[in-house]
Amino acid sequence: MRGILLRGGVFVLLAGFILLPLAQTFVLSFMSTLPREGMVEGQWSLINYRNIAADPALVASIGNSMIYVSLNVALCIGAGLPAAYALSRYRFVGDRHFLFLLLAFRVTPPVVLSLPIFILFANAGLVNTPVGIALVHCLFNLPIAIWILESFISAVPREFDETAFLDGHSLPSFLLRHLIPAIAPGIGVTAFFCFIFSWVEVVFARILTVTGGKPITMAINALFSFQTDIGLVMAMTVVSLIPGVGLIWFVRNHIARGFTIRA
């Protein structure tokens, strides 16, 4: 009994340590933290969320983030699935080394490639656009997508492919009708990680959005000034958490099944 109580107490303390900053963020987002006419500091109000809706730059930053994150996830899965299938089903000299090379590229610090990427994207006219951020995020997230999808495809027996081909399916038909439903948990895990890595990335978001196309991370950073409206910052932070929480809810079953399968 004492051991159960001890573990329960440790769990409560750990949960409180993790959730306390989130709870404080949520509470402050509903408070007026600057002097305003007809409103005292600390008063509960929706003024911060109304200010977000009334600011075109903040609204645009939310839309920009949703655009480039969605494009990043779609590109990573669309390009990673055929590559992962090829690496899983076909053998060639250096195939395993190629997988490790992909992982080594992923752990390269993004700031090392910031200058050449900026020059390349500037010449291509992709600076200050959500598409540019999506492409550079795909460059770094694609190795992770290939690694995750390759492991899930390798868990599917080769006889599954052969049976579908004997039934007359082409490779695209097999991928769409049979393989994708079979590895849906892996696709859910891949989408989750690609979304998270892209949503919280700030290095390329800062470099590639000099005058326009700023994502929500840069919009929050721009709110800090000599007299920062903490309530507005916290409200934007809460808004930035909503898509991530929504994605986790949407793919929660796939994520749970995915980690169970790979375990």
C-alpha positions in Angstrom: 0.0 0.0 0.0 2.8 2.4 0.9 4.5 1.7 -2.5 1.2 2.5 -4.3 0.8 5.7 -2.4 4.4 6.7 -3.1 4.0 6.1 -6.8 0.7 8.0 -6.8 2.3 10.9 -5.1 5.3 11.0 -7.5 2.8 10.9 -10.4 0.8 13.8 -9.0 3.9 15.9 -8.5 5.2 15.1 -12.0 1.8 15.9 -13.5 1.6 19.2 -11.5 5.1 20.2 -12.6 4.3 19.6 -16.3 0.7 21.0 -16.3 1.3 24.1 -14.1 2.9 26.2 -16.8 0.1 25.3 -19.2 -2.5 26.1 -16.6 -0.9 29.5 -15.9 -0.7 30.2 -19.7 -4.5 29.4 -20.1 -5.4 31.6 -17.1 -3.3 34.6 -18.2 -4.8 34.4 -21.7 -8.2 35.5 -20.2 -6.7 38.4 -18.2 -6.1 42.0 -19.2 -2.4 42.5 -18.4 -2.1 46.1 -19.6 -4.0 49.2 -18.4 -7.0 49.8 -20.7 -9.8 52.2 -20.6 -12.7 50.8 -18.5 -10.7 47.8 -17.5 -8.3 47.2 -14.7 -5.3 45.0 -14.8 -6.0 41.3 -13.9 -9.7 41.6 -14.9 -11.0 38.5 -16.6 -12.0 39.2 -20.2 -11.9 37.9 -23.8 -10.1 41.1 -24.8 -6.9 39.2 -25.8 -8.7 36.8 -28.1 -10.7 39.7 -29.6 -7.4 41.5 -30.2 -6.1 38.4 -32.1 -9.2 38.3 -34.3 -8.9 42.1 -35.0 -5.2 42.0 -35.9 -4.7 41.0 -39.6 -1.0 40.1 -39.0 -1.8 37.6 -36.2 -4.7 36.0 -38.2 -2.4 35.8 -41.3 0.3 34.1 -39.2 -2.1 31.4 -38.1 -3.1 30.8 -41.7 0.5 30.7 -42.8 1.4 28.1 -40.2 -1.5 25.9 -41.1 -0.6 26.1 -44.8 3.1 25.2 -44.5 2.5 22.5 -41.9 -0.2 20.9 -44.0 2.0 21.0 -47.1 5.0 19.7 -45.2 3.0 16.7 -43.9 1.5 15.9 -47.3 4.9 16.2 -49.0 6.7 14.0 -46.4 4.1 11.2 -46.6 3.7 11.5 -50.4 7.4 11.3 -51.1 8.3 9.2 -48.1 5.9 6.3 -48.8 7.3 5.2 -52.2 10.9 5.7 -50.9 10.2 3.7 -47.8 8.6 0.9 -49.9 11.6 0.7 -52.2 14.0 0.5 -49.3 11.9 -2.1 -47.5 11.2 -4.4 -50.5 14.3 -4.1 -52.7 17.9 -4.7 -51.9 20.8 -2.8 -53.4 24.4 -2.2 -52.5 24.5 0.3 -49.5 20.8 0.3 -48.8 21.2 0.1 -45.0 24.0 2.7 -45.2 21.7 5.0 -47.1 19.2 4.8 -44.3 21.8 5.7 -41.8 22.9 8.5 -44.0 19.4 9.9 -44.0 19.3 9.9 -40.2 22.7 11.6 -40.1 21.4 14.3 -42.4 18.4 14.8 -40.1 20.6 15.4 -37.0 22.6 18.1 -38.9 22.0 21.5 -37.1 19.7 23.5 -39.4 21.7 26.7 -38.9 24.6 25.0 -40.8 22.5 25.0 -44.0 20.7 28.3 -43.4 22.9 30.5 -45.7 22.9 28.2 -48.8 19.2 27.5 -48.3 18.4 31.2 -48.0 20.4 32.0 -51.2 18.8 29.2 -53.1 15.2 30.1 -52.0 15.8 33.8 -52.7 16.8 33.0 -56.2 13.8 30.8 -56.6 11.4 33.5 -55.2 10.4 31.3 -52.3 11.4 33.7 -49.5 8.5 35.2 -47.4 6.1 32.4 -48.6 4.6 29.5 -46.6 5.6 27.2 -49.6 9.2 28.0 -49.0 9.0 27.0 -45.3 7.1 23.9 -46.2 9.8 22.8 -48.7 12.7 23.3 -46.3 10.9 21.6 -43.5 10.2 18.7 -45.8 13.9 18.5 -46.5 14.6 17.8 -42.8 11.4 15.8 -42.0 11.5 13.5 -45.0 14.4 11.3 -43.5 12.3 10.8 -40.4 9.2 9.9 -42.5 11.2 7.4 -44.5 12.6 5.8 -41.4 9.2 5.4 -39.7 7.4 4.2 -42.8 10.1 1.8 -43.8 10.0 0.1 -40.4 6.2 -0.3 -40.7 6.3 -1.6 -44.2 9.0 -4.1 -43.3 6.6 -5.5 -40.6 4.1 -6.4 -43.4 4.9 -9.8 -44.9 6.1 -9.8 -48.5 3.3 -12.4 -49.3 0.9 -9.5 -48.8 2.4 -7.8 -51.8 2.6 -10.9 -53.9 -1.0 -11.8 -53.3 -2.2 -8.4 -54.4 0.0 -8.5 -57.6 -1.4 -12.0 -58.4 -4.9 -10.5 -58.1 -4.0 -8.1 -60.9 -3.2 -5.0 -58.9 -0.6 -2.6 -60.2 1.9 -1.0 -57.8 0.0 2.3 -57.5 -3.2 0.3 -57.0 -1.6 -1.9 -54.4 -0.2 1.1 -52.5 -3.5 2.9 -52.4 -5.9 0.0 -51.8 -3.9 -2.4 -49.7 -0.6 -1.1 -48.3 -1.8 2.3 -47.0 -4.7 0.8 -45.0 -2.4 -1.8 -43.6 0.1 0.7 -42.3 -2.3 3.4 -41.3 -0.9 3.5 -37.8 2.6 4.2 -39.2 1.2 6.9 -41.4 -0.5 8.4 -38.3 2.8 8.3 -36.4 4.6 9.9 -39.3 2.1 12.7 -39.7 2.3 13.4 -36.0 6.1 13.8 -35.9 6.3 15.7 -39.2 3.6 18.1 -37.9 5.3 18.6 -34.5 8.8 19.1 -35.9 7.4 21.6 -38.5 5.1 23.5 -36.1 7.7 24.3 -33.5 10.6 25.0 -35.8 11.9 28.6 -35.6 15.3 28.7 -37.3 14.1 28.6 -40.9 10.8 30.3 -40.0 12.9 33.3 -38.9 15.4 33.2 -41.8 12.9 32.7 -44.7 10.2 35.2 -43.5 11.9 38.5 -43.5 9.0 40.8 -44.4 6.0 38.5 -45.0 4.6 35.0 -44.7 5.5 34.9 -41.0 4.2 31.8 -39.1 2.6 31.8 -35.7 6.0 31.3 -33.9 7.4 34.5 -35.4 4.2 36.3 -34.7 4.4 35.4 -31.0 8.1 36.5 -31.0 7.2 39.8 -32.5 4.7 40.5 -29.6 7.6 41.0 -27.2 8.6 44.6 -26.9 9.4 47.2 -24.2 5.9 46.9 -22.9 4.8 43.4 -23.7 1.1 42.5 -23.4 1.6 39.2 -21.6 -2.1 38.3 -21.9 -2.0 38.6 -25.7 1.1 36.5 -25.8 -0.5 33.8 -23.7 -3.7 33.9 -25.9 -1.6 33.4 -29.0 0.2 30.6 -27.3 -3.1 28.9 -26.5 -4.2 29.3 -30.1 -0.9 27.8 -31.2 -1.6 24.7 -29.1 -5.1 24.0 -30.5 -3.9 22.5 -33.9 -1.4 20.2 -32.1 -4.0 19.0 -29.6 -6.5 18.5 -32.4 -4.0 16.4 -34.4 -3.2 14.3 -31.4 -6.9 13.7 -30.9 -7.4 12.8 -34.5 -4.6 10.3 -34.8 -4.5 9.1 -31.2 -5.6 5.6 -32.1 -3.1 5.3 -34.9 -0.3 6.6 -32.7 -1.2 4.1 -29.9 -1.4 1.2 -32.4 1.7 2.3 -34.1 3.9 2.3 -31.1 2.4 -1.0 -30.0 3.1 -2.6 -33.3 6.7 -1.4 -33.3 7.2 -2.5 -29.7 
